[in-house]
């Protein structure tokens, strides 16, 4: 069907009947060039800040495995994107409007459609299995090294708009008089760290980017998470869940301490904080009594042994 009465899709015609697409192509080229330049600037800035390209530094085994899966998916989707967009541009050029050209009808090819549906389905199935195994290794509490004598357990209490941390004290036993709270997450390098996470008010999300650790803190629930860092240093804690008007303030710091410095650092933390005073109105761990936690833990451990 031929349409008359003016140009279609906003094309303007010159006196010789040719489309004036030169200006449009020029602006398209400038846009693509600007985008590429911005990508290079972003990459350079990221490397300058020590964050790498796209992802922050990885400092744990879980982080390495997550990054490997991320880059595998990135490569696969990148290949598909470049291939499909390349074909699109080629077909736009090959089947562009030509003087005297005629339209014709064509039908789909069932064989080709089955192929291009089956291959992505197979790839997605393999990726699903890979990510599921990784997810279980990270998230399943039964795979956490709870029985490891070297594991360091820390209680994490989230509240608007700060993170609080409770430690078992020098005797490494919960429910004794030397339990103390601290305003930073400080844990040893090359040892398992068990986090028991709870929220006092609304849903928060504990995000440790370099460890690729992210776990929601939910009111009324104690959720277990774990990691093992292989590099010492200090990094930022973020809340990855919109938790109120001052969500942007809910930041913190976590510190990974070398093994040879851990005992001295732990003693320094205890001397600085002192034992928890549960009668103090400024001590928010009074809303999470440690004796209740110990009883619940003993109950669940007894159930596990009875199975």
ROSELO-350363 format. One record per residue (C-alpha): residue number from 1; residue in one letter; x, y, z. Coordinates in nm, 2 decimals, padded with zeros to 4 digits, m for minus. Layout:
# ROSELO-350363
[NUM; A; [X; Y; Z]]
...
# end
This chain:
# ROSELO-350363
[1; X; [00.00; 00.00; 00.00]]
[2; X; [00.14; 00.34; m00.10]]
[3; X; [00.09; 00.64; 00.12]]
[4; X; [00.08; 00.98; m00.04]]
[5; X; [00.04; 01.33; 00.09]]
[6; X; [00.38; 01.39; 00.25]]
[7; X; [00.69; 01.23; 00.39]]
[8; X; [00.67; 00.94; 00.64]]
[9; X; [00.84; 00.93; 00.99]]
[10; X; [00.95; 01.30; 00.96]]
[11; X; [01.19; 01.25; 00.67]]
[12; X; [01.23; 01.57; 00.47]]
[13; X; [01.29; 01.56; 00.10]]
[14; X; [01.53; 01.76; m00.10]]
[15; X; [01.44; 01.89; m00.44]]
[16; X; [01.62; 01.60; m00.61]]
[17; X; [01.40; 01.35; m00.42]]
[18; X; [01.67; 01.22; m00.19]]
[19; X; [01.62; 01.19; 00.19]]
[20; X; [01.82; 01.43; 00.39]]
[21; X; [01.96; 01.19; 00.65]]
[22; X; [02.31; 01.34; 00.66]]
[23; X; [02.23; 01.56; 00.97]]
[24; X; [02.07; 01.27; 01.15]]
[25; X; [02.37; 01.04; 01.08]]
[26; X; [02.61; 01.30; 01.20]]
[27; X; [02.43; 01.34; 01.53]]
[28; X; [02.41; 00.96; 01.57]]
[29; X; [02.78; 00.94; 01.51]]
[30; X; [02.85; 01.21; 01.77]]
[31; X; [02.62; 01.04; 02.02]]
[32; X; [02.80; 00.70; 01.98]]
[33; X; [03.14; 00.87; 02.01]]
[34; X; [03.04; 01.06; 02.32]]
[35; X; [02.91; 00.73; 02.48]]
[36; X; [03.24; 00.55; 02.40]]
[37; X; [03.44; 00.84; 02.55]]
[38; X; [03.23; 00.84; 02.87]]
[39; X; [03.29; 00.46; 02.90]]
[40; X; [03.66; 00.51; 02.88]]
[41; X; [03.65; 00.79; 03.13]]
[42; X; [03.44; 00.58; 03.37]]
[43; X; [03.69; 00.29; 03.33]]
[44; X; [03.99; 00.51; 03.40]]
[45; X; [03.82; 00.67; 03.70]]
[46; X; [03.72; 00.33; 03.84]]
[47; X; [04.08; 00.20; 03.81]]
[48; X; [04.22; 00.52; 03.96]]
[49; X; [04.00; 00.47; 04.27]]
[50; X; [04.11; 00.11; 04.30]]
[51; X; [03.76; m00.03; 04.23]]
[52; X; [03.84; m00.21; 03.91]]
[53; X; [03.61; m00.20; 03.61]]
[54; X; [03.24; m00.22; 03.71]]
[55; X; [03.30; m00.41; 04.03]]
[56; X; [03.48; m00.32; 04.36]]
[57; X; [03.78; m00.52; 04.48]]
[58; X; [03.71; m00.88; 04.58]]
[59; X; [03.85; m00.99; 04.91]]
[60; X; [03.69; m01.33; 04.98]]
[61; X; [03.64; m01.67; 04.81]]
[62; X; [03.27; m01.60; 04.77]]
[63; X; [03.35; m01.27; 04.60]]
[64; X; [03.58; m01.45; 04.35]]
[65; X; [03.31; m01.70; 04.27]]
[66; X; [03.04; m01.44; 04.23]]
[67; X; [03.27; m01.23; 04.00]]
[68; X; [03.35; m01.53; 03.79]]
[69; X; [02.98; m01.60; 03.74]]
[70; X; [02.92; m01.23; 03.67]]
[71; X; [03.18; m01.20; 03.40]]
[72; X; [03.07; m01.53; 03.24]]
[73; X; [02.71; m01.39; 03.21]]
[74; X; [02.85; m01.05; 03.10]]
[75; X; [03.06; m01.22; 02.82]]
[76; X; [02.76; m01.43; 02.70]]
[77; X; [02.52; m01.14; 02.70]]
[78; X; [02.79; m00.92; 02.54]]
[79; X; [02.84; m01.17; 02.25]]
[80; X; [02.46; m01.19; 02.20]]
[81; X; [02.42; m00.81; 02.21]]
[82; X; [02.70; m00.74; 01.96]]
[83; X; [02.58; m01.02; 01.73]]
[84; X; [02.21; m00.91; 01.73]]
[85; X; [02.29; m00.54; 01.70]]
[86; X; [02.54; m00.61; 01.43]]
[87; X; [02.28; m00.80; 01.23]]
[88; X; [02.03; m00.53; 01.29]]
[89; X; [02.26; m00.26; 01.15]]
[90; X; [02.35; m00.49; 00.86]]
[91; X; [01.98; m00.55; 00.77]]
[92; X; [01.90; m00.18; 00.80]]
[93; X; [02.18; m00.11; 00.54]]
[94; X; [02.10; m00.41; 00.32]]
[95; X; [01.73; m00.36; 00.30]]
[96; X; [01.72; 00.02; 00.30]]
[97; X; [01.48; 00.20; 00.07]]
[98; X; [01.59; 00.20; m00.29]]
[99; X; [01.46; 00.37; m00.60]]
[100; X; [01.22; 00.13; m00.77]]
[101; X; [01.24; m00.12; m00.49]]
[102; X; [00.93; m00.34; m00.42]]
[103; X; [00.81; m00.48; m00.10]]
[104; X; [00.75; m00.86; m00.07]]
[105; X; [00.60; m01.09; 00.19]]
[106; X; [00.81; m01.36; 00.36]]
[107; X; [00.72; m01.63; 00.62]]
[108; X; [00.92; m01.75; 00.92]]
[109; X; [01.14; m02.05; 00.93]]
[110; X; [01.03; m02.30; 01.20]]
[111; X; [01.37; m02.47; 01.21]]
[112; X; [01.56; m02.15; 01.27]]
[113; X; [01.30; m02.04; 01.54]]
[114; X; [01.35; m02.37; 01.73]]
[115; X; [01.73; m02.33; 01.72]]
[116; X; [01.73; m01.97; 01.84]]
[117; X; [01.49; m02.06; 02.12]]
[118; X; [01.66; m02.39; 02.23]]
[119; X; [02.01; m02.25; 02.25]]
[120; X; [01.93; m01.95; 02.49]]
[121; X; [01.71; m02.19; 02.70]]
[122; X; [02.00; m02.43; 02.73]]
[123; X; [02.24; m02.15; 02.83]]
[124; X; [02.00; m02.01; 03.09]]
[125; X; [01.95; m02.36; 03.23]]
[126; X; [02.33; m02.41; 03.28]]
[127; X; [02.36; m02.06; 03.43]]
[128; X; [02.07; m02.14; 03.67]]
[129; X; [02.25; m02.45; 03.79]]
[130; X; [02.58; m02.26; 03.84]]
[131; X; [02.42; m01.98; 04.03]]
[132; X; [02.20; m02.21; 04.24]]
[133; X; [02.50; m02.41; 04.37]]
[134; X; [02.68; m02.08; 04.45]]
[135; X; [02.37; m01.94; 04.62]]
[136; X; [02.33; m02.25; 04.84]]
[137; X; [02.70; m02.24; 04.94]]
[138; X; [02.66; m01.88; 05.05]]
[139; X; [02.31; m01.86; 05.19]]
[140; X; [02.24; m02.21; 05.34]]
[141; X; [02.30; m02.19; 05.72]]
[142; X; [02.38; m02.56; 05.73]]
[143; X; [02.69; m02.49; 05.51]]
[144; X; [02.82; m02.22; 05.74]]
[145; X; [03.12; m02.33; 05.94]]
[146; X; [02.93; m02.30; 06.27]]
[147; X; [03.14; m02.58; 06.44]]
[148; X; [03.48; m02.44; 06.34]]
[149; X; [03.66; m02.35; 06.66]]
[150; X; [03.84; m02.07; 06.47]]
[151; X; [03.51; m01.90; 06.37]]
[152; X; [03.44; m01.56; 06.50]]
[153; X; [03.07; m01.49; 06.57]]
[154; X; [02.93; m01.13; 06.57]]
[155; X; [02.57; m01.01; 06.63]]
[156; X; [02.46; m00.74; 06.39]]
[157; X; [02.17; m00.51; 06.50]]
[158; X; [02.03; m00.27; 06.25]]
[159; X; [01.82; 00.03; 06.34]]
[160; X; [01.73; 00.36; 06.18]]
[161; X; [01.99; 00.47; 06.09]]
[162; X; [02.30; 00.29; 06.22]]
[163; X; [02.46; m00.05; 06.25]]
[164; X; [02.56; m00.20; 06.59]]
[165; X; [02.77; m00.50; 06.66]]
[166; X; [02.80; m00.73; 06.97]]
[167; X; [03.09; m00.95; 07.05]]
[168; X; [03.12; m01.24; 07.30]]
[169; X; [03.41; m01.08; 07.49]]
[170; X; [03.76; m01.22; 07.57]]
[171; X; [03.62; m01.56; 07.69]]
[172; X; [03.45; m01.60; 07.35]]
[173; X; [03.13; m01.72; 07.52]]
[174; X; [02.79; m01.56; 07.48]]
[175; X; [02.58; m01.46; 07.79]]
[176; X; [02.88; m01.38; 08.02]]
[177; X; [02.96; m01.05; 08.18]]
[178; X; [03.23; m00.96; 07.93]]
[179; X; [03.00; m00.94; 07.62]]
[180; X; [03.05; m00.60; 07.46]]
[181; X; [02.91; m00.39; 07.18]]
[182; X; [03.11; m00.19; 06.92]]
[183; X; [03.02; 00.07; 06.65]]
[184; X; [03.23; m00.10; 06.38]]
[185; X; [03.24; m00.45; 06.24]]
[186; X; [03.60; m00.57; 06.31]]
[187; X; [03.68; m00.94; 06.22]]
[188; X; [03.99; m01.15; 06.16]]
[189; X; [04.15; m01.23; 05.83]]
[190; X; [04.16; m01.59; 05.70]]
[191; X; [03.91; m01.71; 05.96]]
[192; X; [03.54; m01.78; 05.92]]
[193; X; [03.31; m01.50; 06.04]]
[194; X; [02.95; m01.59; 06.14]]
[195; X; [02.71; m01.30; 06.14]]
[196; X; [02.37; m01.32; 06.33]]
[197; X; [02.17; m01.04; 06.18]]
[198; X; [01.85; m00.87; 06.32]]
[199; X; [01.66; m00.55; 06.28]]
[200; X; [01.51; m00.34; 06.55]]
[201; X; [01.26; m00.15; 06.35]]
[202; X; [01.22; m00.19; 05.97]]
[203; X; [01.38; m00.40; 05.70]]
[204; X; [01.75; m00.31; 05.64]]
[205; X; [02.01; m00.48; 05.42]]
[206; X; [02.37; m00.53; 05.53]]
[207; X; [02.59; m00.48; 05.23]]
[208; X; [02.97; m00.54; 05.23]]
[209; X; [03.06; m00.48; 04.87]]
[210; X; [03.42; m00.61; 04.87]]
[211; X; [03.30; m00.94; 05.02]]
[212; X; [03.00; m00.95; 04.79]]
[213; X; [02.80; m01.01; 05.11]]
[214; X; [02.44; m00.88; 05.12]]
[215; X; [02.18; m01.00; 05.36]]
[216; X; [01.85; m00.84; 05.47]]
[217; X; [01.79; m00.76; 05.84]]
[218; X; [01.43; m00.84; 05.93]]
[219; X; [01.24; m00.74; 06.25]]
[220; X; [01.16; m01.05; 06.46]]
[221; X; [01.41; m01.27; 06.28]]
[222; X; [01.77; m01.37; 06.35]]
[223; X; [01.93; m01.45; 06.01]]
[224; X; [02.27; m01.62; 05.98]]
[225; X; [02.53; m01.52; 05.72]]
[226; X; [02.90; m01.60; 05.69]]
[227; X; [03.22; m01.51; 05.50]]
[228; X; [03.59; m01.55; 05.52]]
[229; X; [03.81; m01.26; 05.40]]
[230; X; [04.16; m01.31; 05.27]]
[231; X; [04.28; m00.95; 05.27]]
[232; X; [04.32; m00.70; 05.55]]
[233; X; [04.20; m00.34; 05.53]]
[234; X; [03.91; m00.11; 05.60]]
[235; X; [03.60; m00.06; 05.38]]
[236; X; [03.25; 00.09; 05.39]]
[237; X; [02.93; m00.07; 05.50]]
[238; X; [02.61; 00.03; 05.32]]
[239; X; [02.25; m00.03; 05.37]]
[240; X; [02.10; m00.17; 05.05]]
[241; X; [01.74; m00.14; 05.15]]
[242; X; [01.54; 00.19; 05.15]]
[243; X; [01.47; 00.22; 05.52]]
[244; X; [01.35; 00.57; 05.58]]
[245; X; [01.41; 00.94; 05.52]]
[246; X; [01.77; 00.92; 05.64]]
[247; X; [01.86; 00.60; 05.46]]
[248; X; [02.16; 00.78; 05.30]]
[249; X; [02.31; 00.82; 05.65]]
[250; X; [02.31; 00.45; 05.73]]
[251; X; [02.67; 00.38; 05.67]]
[252; X; [02.94; 00.21; 05.87]]
[253; X; [03.29; 00.07; 05.85]]
[254; X; [03.42; m00.28; 05.86]]
[255; X; [03.78; m00.38; 05.93]]
[256; X; [03.96; m00.70; 05.84]]
[257; X; [04.25; m00.75; 06.08]]
[258; X; [04.56; m00.97; 06.00]]
[259; X; [04.58; m01.29; 06.21]]
[260; X; [04.89; m01.19; 06.40]]
[261; X; [04.73; m00.86; 06.51]]
[262; X; [04.38; m01.00; 06.59]]
[263; X; [04.43; m01.08; 06.97]]
[264; X; [04.57; m00.73; 07.04]]
[265; X; [04.30; m00.56; 06.83]]
[266; X; [04.02; m00.76; 07.00]]
[267; X; [04.16; m00.66; 07.35]]
[268; X; [04.18; m00.30; 07.24]]
[269; X; [03.81; m00.31; 07.13]]
[270; X; [03.71; m00.46; 07.46]]
[271; X; [03.90; m00.20; 07.66]]
[272; X; [03.75; 00.08; 07.45]]
[273; X; [03.39; m00.04; 07.47]]
[274; X; [03.37; m00.22; 07.81]]
[275; X; [03.10; m00.48; 07.91]]
[276; X; [02.75; m00.41; 07.78]]
[277; X; [02.53; m00.22; 08.03]]
[278; X; [02.19; m00.36; 07.94]]
[279; X; [02.03; m00.11; 08.18]]
[280; X; [02.16; 00.19; 07.99]]
[281; X; [01.89; 00.37; 07.78]]
[282; X; [02.15; 00.42; 07.50]]
[283; X; [02.23; 00.05; 07.47]]
[284; X; [02.00; m00.08; 07.20]]
[285; X; [02.11; m00.44; 07.25]]
[286; X; [01.89; m00.44; 07.56]]
[287; X; [01.61; m00.51; 07.30]]
[288; X; [01.80; m00.83; 07.20]]
[289; X; [01.87; m01.01; 07.53]]
[290; X; [02.17; m01.24; 07.48]]
[291; X; [02.03; m01.50; 07.72]]
[292; X; [01.73; m01.55; 07.50]]
[293; X; [01.96; m01.59; 07.20]]
[294; X; [02.17; m01.85; 07.38]]
[295; X; [01.86; m02.05; 07.49]]
[296; X; [01.72; m02.04; 07.13]]
[297; X; [02.06; m02.15; 07.00]]
[298; X; [02.07; m02.44; 07.24]]
[299; X; [01.72; m02.54; 07.15]]
[300; X; [01.79; m02.55; 06.77]]
[301; X; [02.12; m02.73; 06.83]]
[302; X; [01.94; m02.99; 07.04]]
[303; X; [01.68; m03.04; 06.76]]
[304; X; [01.96; m03.09; 06.51]]
[305; X; [02.12; m03.35; 06.73]]
[306; X; [01.79; m03.53; 06.77]]
[307; X; [01.73; m03.57; 06.40]]
# end
